[in-house]
Amino acid sequence: MKRIPLHWQIIFGMVLGVAVGLAFSLSGNAAFAIDWIKPFGTIFINLLKLIAVPLVFVSLVNGITSLTDISKLSKMGSRTMGIYIFTTVVAISLGLVLVNILEPGSGFSEETRQELSEKFATDTQKRSEVAAAVKDQSPLQPIVDMVPGNIFLSLTDNRNMLQIIFFAVLFGVAMVMIDGQKVKTLKNFFDGANDVIIQMVNIIMKFAPYGVFALLTSLIADFAGEDPAKAWELLVTLGYYSLVVVAGLFLMVFGFYPLLVRFTTGMNFGKLLSSIAPAQMMAFSTSSSAATLPVTMNCVEKNLGVKEETASFVLPLGATVNMDGTSLYQGVAAVFIAQAYGIDLSLVQQLGIILTAVLASVGAAAVPGAGVVMLIIVLEQAGIPVDGIALILAPDRLLDMCRTVVNVTGDASVSLIVDRTTVKKNEEPEPKSVETVES
C-alpha cells in the first residue's frame, strides 16, 4: 500500500486539529485540550528546537568547507545578503501600499479599542519593557551582539542564532584557509555529523502530523476559551486587518517569489511551490523558521536540486535574517494602529518604517512571536502609540503562522536563485523526485 505523502498527512493533522479545537470549545472543555493535548505539541516543538542549533552549526561549517574557495564564499555571501535585503524591502513596501489603500484601521470604534487595550494591558506592558531595553542600546549594538563572547553559552539558546552563525562561518572559513590534509579528519567528522543530524531530522518528522494536530487543537481551544461566540465577534472585528495582512502575504508567495524565481532561474510557478509544500505546511503549524529549517533544507536539496553547499549556507542564514513575512506584517500593523488612533503618517515617517523594519527583521529571533516585540520598536520610531499594539494581539498568533510561510518560502526561493546564479551549470545536481522527501 502506497504511503500518504508527508504534506498531506500534515494538512490532515491541521484540519483535524482545528475541528477538534472548536469542538472542545463548544462543549466547554477548552481546559482539557490545553492540559492534555497541548503538551504533545510542545514536545514536538522542543524536538525541532533541539535539532536546530546543531543543524545550523554543522550544516554551515560543512557547507563552507565544501566550497574550498574563499572567493566563492565571498561571492555567495554578498549575493545572498543582497537578495535578502531586496526581498525584505519589497515585502515592507507592498504591505504599506496595501494598508494605505484599504485603510483597515479606519473602522475601529473607541469602545473596541478600550476593550482590547484592557484585555492585553499586561502583555503589552511586558513587550514594551523588552522593546525599550533594545531601543536604548547603541545603534551598533546589533553588530556587537552578533559576535559571541562565549560560544558555549551561545549554543545553549536558540535565540543566539546570529552568534552561532558568526562562529560557524568563522570556523568554516578558517578550515578552508588551512591545508586540506591537516583538517581532513575534522572535515570527515563534520560530514558524518551532518548525516547523523539529517537522520535525526527524518526520525523527528515521522511525528510531524501528530505534533501539528496537538498544536492547532490547543491553539483554537485557547483562543476561543469557553465562549466561541466571543472569539468569533473579535475575529470579525479584526477580520479586515487580518485580510489585508493575508492579502500581502498571498501576493508574496503566489506573485513576487514565483516571478523572481522565474526571471532569475526559469523555474515555473507550480514546480517551485509543489517542491517546498512540506516546508510551508510545517512553517504554518510551528510559526518558526528555525523549527522548520530541517524540512526546508530537505525540500530545497531533494526537490529543487539545490546543492548542499548552497542550501547549508543560505538557509540557516535566511532563517535568522530574512523575515519578509514579518517585515510585511510590521508595515501593515504599524499603519493600521496609526489609522485606528486617527494618526496620519507622512511619507517620511513611512520611509522610516521601511528602514526600521528592515533592521528589525535582521535581529528578530526565528521563533513564534518575535515579530511583535520588534514591532514596538517600529511603532516608537514612527511616533505611533505603543499601547496600540493591543489592537492586533488577538489575531497575531494566526497571522504569525501565515507570515512564517512567507519567511520560509523566501528562504527557499533565495537559496535556489543563489545556487543557479552562483554555481556553474555543470556542477548542479539533477533534482530528485518530489516524493523523495515525503516517503
C-alpha positions in Angstrom: 0.0 0.0 0.0 1.4 3.4 -1.0 2.2 5.7 1.9 0.4 9.0 2.1 2.8 11.9 1.3 4.0 13.9 4.3 2.4 17.2 3.3 -1.0 15.6 3.0 -0.5 14.0 6.5 0.3 17.4 7.8 -2.7 19.0 6.2 -5.0 16.3 7.6 -3.5 17.0 11.1 -4.1 20.7 10.7 -7.7 20.3 9.6 -8.5 17.8 12.3 -6.7 20.0 14.9 -8.9 23.0 14.1 -12.1 20.9 14.1 -11.3 19.2 17.5 -10.2 22.5 19.0 -13.6 24.1 18.1 -15.4 21.0 19.4 -13.6 21.3 22.8 -14.5 25.0 23.0 -18.2 24.5 22.0 -18.5 21.7 24.6 -16.9 23.9 27.3 -13.8 21.6 27.6 -11.1 24.0 26.3 -9.1 23.5 29.5 -8.9 19.8 28.8 -7.3 20.4 25.4 -4.8 22.8 26.9 -3.9 20.4 29.7 -3.9 17.1 27.9 -3.3 17.8 24.2 -1.1 20.9 24.1 1.9 19.1 25.9 2.3 16.8 22.9 2.5 19.8 20.6 5.1 21.3 22.9 7.1 18.2 22.9 7.2 18.2 19.1 8.3 21.9 19.0 11.0 21.0 21.6 12.3 18.2 19.4 12.6 20.6 16.4 14.3 23.2 18.6 16.6 20.5 19.9 18.0 19.8 16.5 18.1 23.5 15.3 21.4 24.6 16.8 23.4 21.5 15.8 21.8 21.5 12.4 22.7 25.2 11.8 26.3 24.9 13.1 27.2 21.6 11.4 25.5 22.4 8.1 27.1 25.8 7.9 30.6 24.5 8.6 30.0 21.6 6.3 28.7 23.8 3.5 31.5 26.4 3.8 34.3 23.8 3.8 32.7 22.2 0.7 33.4 25.4 -1.2 37.2 25.1 -0.9 37.5 28.6 -2.3 37.2 31.8 -0.2 36.4 33.9 -3.2 33.5 31.6 -4.0 32.3 32.0 -0.4 32.5 35.8 -0.6 30.6 35.9 -3.8 27.8 33.6 -2.4 27.6 35.6 0.9 27.4 39.0 -0.7 24.8 37.8 -3.3 22.7 36.1 -0.6 22.6 39.2 1.7 21.9 41.5 -1.3 18.9 39.4 -2.4 17.6 39.0 1.2 17.7 42.8 1.7 15.9 43.4 -1.6 13.1 41.0 -0.9 12.6 42.4 2.6 12.3 46.0 1.2 9.8 44.7 -1.4 7.7 43.0 1.3 7.5 46.1 3.6 6.7 48.4 0.6 3.9 46.0 -0.5 2.4 46.0 3.0 2.5 49.8 3.2 0.8 50.2 -0.2 -2.0 47.8 0.7 -2.7 49.3 4.2 -2.7 52.8 2.8 -5.2 51.9 0.0 -7.5 49.7 2.0 -7.3 51.5 5.4 -8.4 48.7 7.6 -7.9 50.7 10.8 -10.4 53.5 10.0 -13.4 51.5 11.1 -12.3 50.8 14.7 -14.6 52.2 17.4 -13.5 53.7 20.6 -15.3 51.0 22.6 -13.4 48.3 20.8 -10.0 50.0 21.3 -10.7 50.3 25.0 -11.8 46.7 25.4 -8.8 45.3 23.7 -6.4 47.6 25.5 -7.7 46.4 28.8 -7.6 42.7 27.8 -4.0 42.8 26.7 -2.7 45.5 29.1 -0.3 43.2 30.9 1.1 41.6 27.8 1.5 45.0 26.1 3.5 46.3 29.1 5.7 43.3 29.1 6.6 43.6 25.4 7.1 47.3 25.8 9.7 46.8 28.5 11.6 44.3 26.3 11.5 46.7 23.3 12.6 49.7 25.5 15.7 47.8 26.5 16.5 47.2 22.9 15.8 50.8 21.8 18.1 52.3 24.5 21.0 50.4 23.1 23.7 51.9 20.8 22.9 51.9 17.1 25.8 49.5 16.5 24.6 47.2 19.3 23.2 44.6 16.9 26.7 44.2 15.4 28.2 43.9 18.8 25.6 41.3 19.8 26.4 39.2 16.7 29.9 38.5 18.0 29.7 36.0 20.9 31.8 36.4 24.0 31.4 32.7 24.8 30.3 30.4 22.0 29.4 27.7 24.5 26.8 30.0 26.1 25.5 31.0 22.7 25.0 27.3 21.8 22.6 26.9 24.8 20.0 29.3 23.4 18.3 29.2 20.0 17.8 33.0 20.2 21.5 33.4 19.8 21.4 32.1 16.3 23.2 35.0 14.8 26.1 34.4 17.1 26.2 30.7 16.2 26.1 31.6 12.5 29.0 34.1 13.0 31.1 31.5 14.8 30.2 28.7 12.3 31.2 31.0 9.4 34.5 32.0 11.0 35.2 28.3 11.9 34.4 27.2 8.4 36.5 29.9 6.7 39.5 29.1 8.9 39.2 25.4 7.9 39.2 26.4 4.2 42.3 28.5 4.7 44.3 25.6 6.3 45.9 22.9 4.2 43.4 20.3 3.3 45.4 17.3 4.6 45.6 18.9 8.1 41.9 19.3 8.5 40.9 16.2 6.6 39.9 14.3 9.8 37.9 17.3 11.1 36.2 17.6 7.7 35.2 13.9 7.8 33.8 14.5 11.3 31.5 17.2 10.1 30.5 15.2 7.1 29.5 12.3 9.4 27.9 14.6 11.9 25.8 16.2 9.2 24.5 12.8 8.1 23.6 11.8 11.7 21.7 15.1 12.2 19.8 14.7 9.0 18.8 11.2 10.1 17.6 12.6 13.4 15.5 15.0 11.5 14.0 12.2 9.5 13.0 10.4 12.7 11.5 13.5 14.3 9.5 14.3 11.1 7.7 10.9 11.4 5.8 12.5 14.3 5.0 15.8 12.5 1.3 15.1 11.7 0.6 14.3 15.4 2.6 17.3 16.6 0.7 19.6 14.2 -2.7 18.2 15.4 -1.8 18.8 19.0 -0.6 22.4 18.3 -3.6 23.5 16.4 -6.1 21.8 18.7 -4.7 23.6 21.7 -4.3 26.9 19.8 -8.0 27.0 18.8 -9.2 26.0 22.3 -7.0 28.6 24.0 -8.1 31.3 21.6 -11.8 30.6 21.9 -11.9 29.7 25.6 -15.3 28.7 26.9 -17.1 31.2 24.7 -16.7 30.6 21.0 -19.2 33.5 20.2 -16.9 36.0 21.9 -13.9 34.8 19.9 -15.9 34.9 16.7 -17.0 38.5 17.4 -13.4 39.5 18.0 -12.3 37.8 14.8 -15.0 39.6 12.8 -13.9 43.0 14.2 -10.3 42.4 13.3 -11.1 40.5 10.1 -10.4 43.3 7.8 -7.0 44.0 9.2 -6.2 40.3 9.0 -7.3 40.1 5.4 -5.1 42.9 4.4 -2.1 41.2 6.0 -3.0 37.8 4.4 -3.5 39.5 1.0 0.0 40.9 1.2 1.5 37.6 2.2 -0.5 35.9 -0.5 0.9 38.2 -3.1 4.4 37.5 -1.9 4.0 33.7 -2.1 2.0 33.5 -5.2 3.2 36.6 -7.1 6.5 38.0 -6.1 8.6 34.9 -5.4 7.4 32.9 -8.4 8.1 35.9 -10.7 11.5 36.5 -9.1 12.4 32.8 -9.4 11.1 32.6 -13.0 13.0 35.7 -14.0 16.3 34.6 -12.5 16.2 30.8 -12.9 13.5 29.9 -15.4 11.7 27.6 -13.0 7.9 27.7 -13.3 5.4 28.6 -10.6 4.0 25.1 -10.0 7.4 23.4 -9.6 8.6 25.9 -7.0 5.5 25.6 -4.8 5.0 21.9 -5.0 8.6 21.3 -4.2 8.5 23.2 -0.9 4.9 22.4 0.1 6.0 20.2 3.1 8.2 23.1 4.5 5.3 25.6 4.0 2.9 23.3 5.9 5.4 22.9 8.7 6.0 26.7 8.8 2.3 27.3 9.1 1.9 24.9 12.0 5.0 25.8 14.0 5.3 29.6 13.3 9.0 29.2 13.4 11.5 29.5 10.6 14.2 27.9 12.8 12.0 24.9 13.7 11.1 24.4 10.0 14.7 24.7 8.9 15.3 20.9 8.7 12.3 20.4 6.5 13.2 23.4 4.3 16.7 22.1 3.7 15.4 18.7 2.8 12.9 20.1 0.3 15.3 22.5 -1.3 18.1 19.9 -1.7 16.0 16.9 -2.8 13.1 18.6 -4.7 14.6 21.7 -6.2 18.1 20.3 -6.8 20.0 23.0 -4.9 23.5 21.9 -4.0 24.1 21.1 -0.3 26.9 23.6 0.0 24.5 26.4 -1.1 21.5 25.2 1.0 23.6 24.8 4.1 24.9 28.3 3.9 21.9 30.3 2.6 19.0 28.7 4.5 20.4 28.9 8.1 21.3 32.5 7.4 17.9 33.2 6.0 16.1 31.6 9.0 17.6 34.4 11.1 18.0 37.5 8.9 15.3 37.0 6.1 11.9 37.8 7.6 9.9 39.0 4.6 6.5 37.9 6.1 7.4 39.5 9.4 8.5 42.7 7.8 5.3 43.0 5.7 3.3 42.4 8.8 5.2 45.1 10.7 4.5 47.7 8.0 0.7 46.8 7.8 0.4 46.7 11.6 2.1 50.0 12.2 -0.1 51.9 9.8 -3.2 50.0 10.9 -2.6 51.1 14.5 -2.0 54.7 13.4 -5.3 54.6 11.5 -7.1 53.2 14.5 -5.8 56.2 16.6 -6.6 58.7 13.8 -2.9 59.5 13.1 -1.9 60.5 9.6 1.6 59.3 8.8 3.8 61.4 6.5 5.8 59.9 3.6 9.0 60.4 5.7 7.5 58.5 8.6 6.6 55.6 6.4 10.0 55.6 4.8 11.3 55.4 8.4 9.1 52.4 9.0 10.7 50.7 6.0 14.2 51.3 7.3 13.4 50.3 10.8 11.6 47.2 9.8 14.5 46.0 7.6 16.9 46.4 10.5 14.5 44.9 13.0 13.9 41.8 10.8 17.6 41.1 10.8 17.7 40.9 14.6 14.4 39.1 15.1 14.6 35.6 16.5 13.2 32.9 14.3 10.7 31.8 16.9 6.9 32.5 17.3 6.0 36.0 18.5 9.4 37.6 18.0 7.9 40.0 15.4 5.6 41.5 17.9 8.5 42.7 20.1 10.3 44.2 17.1 7.1 45.9 16.0 7.1 48.0 19.2 10.5 49.5 18.1 8.9 50.3 14.7 5.9 52.0 16.4 8.1 54.1 18.6 10.3 55.2 15.7 7.3 56.3 13.8 5.7 58.1 16.8 2.7 55.7 17.0 1.3 54.9 20.5 2.8 51.7 21.7 -0.4 50.8 23.5 -2.0 50.4 20.1 -0.3 47.0 19.8 -3.1 45.7 22.0 -5.4 46.1 19.0 -3.5 43.4 17.0 -2.6 40.8 19.7 -5.8 38.8 19.3 -5.3 37.5 15.7 -1.5 37.7 15.9 -0.9 34.0 16.6 -2.8 33.0 13.5 -1.2 35.7 11.4 2.2 34.6 12.7 1.6 31.2 11.2 0.8 32.8 7.8 3.8 35.1 7.8 6.2 32.3 8.7 5.1 30.6 5.5 6.3 33.7 3.6 9.6 33.7 5.5 10.3 30.1 4.6 9.2 30.5 1.0 11.5 33.4 0.7 14.4 31.5 2.2 13.8 28.6 -0.3 13.5 30.9 -3.3 16.7 32.8 -2.5 18.6 29.6 -2.0 17.5 28.5 -5.4 18.4 31.8 -7.0 21.8 31.9 -5.3 22.5 28.3 -6.4 21.6 28.9 -10.0 23.4 32.2 -10.3 26.5 31.3 -8.4 27.2 27.6 -9.0 28.2 26.6 -12.5 25.7 24.7 -14.6 27.8 21.7 -14.9 28.1 21.4 -11.2 24.4 21.4 -10.5 22.8 18.1 -9.4 19.6 16.8 -11.1 16.6 17.4 -8.9 15.2 14.3 -7.3 11.5 13.3 -7.3 9.3 15.4 -5.0 8.2 12.2 -3.3 11.7 11.5 -2.0 11.1 13.9 0.9 7.7 12.6 1.6 8.3 8.9 1.6 
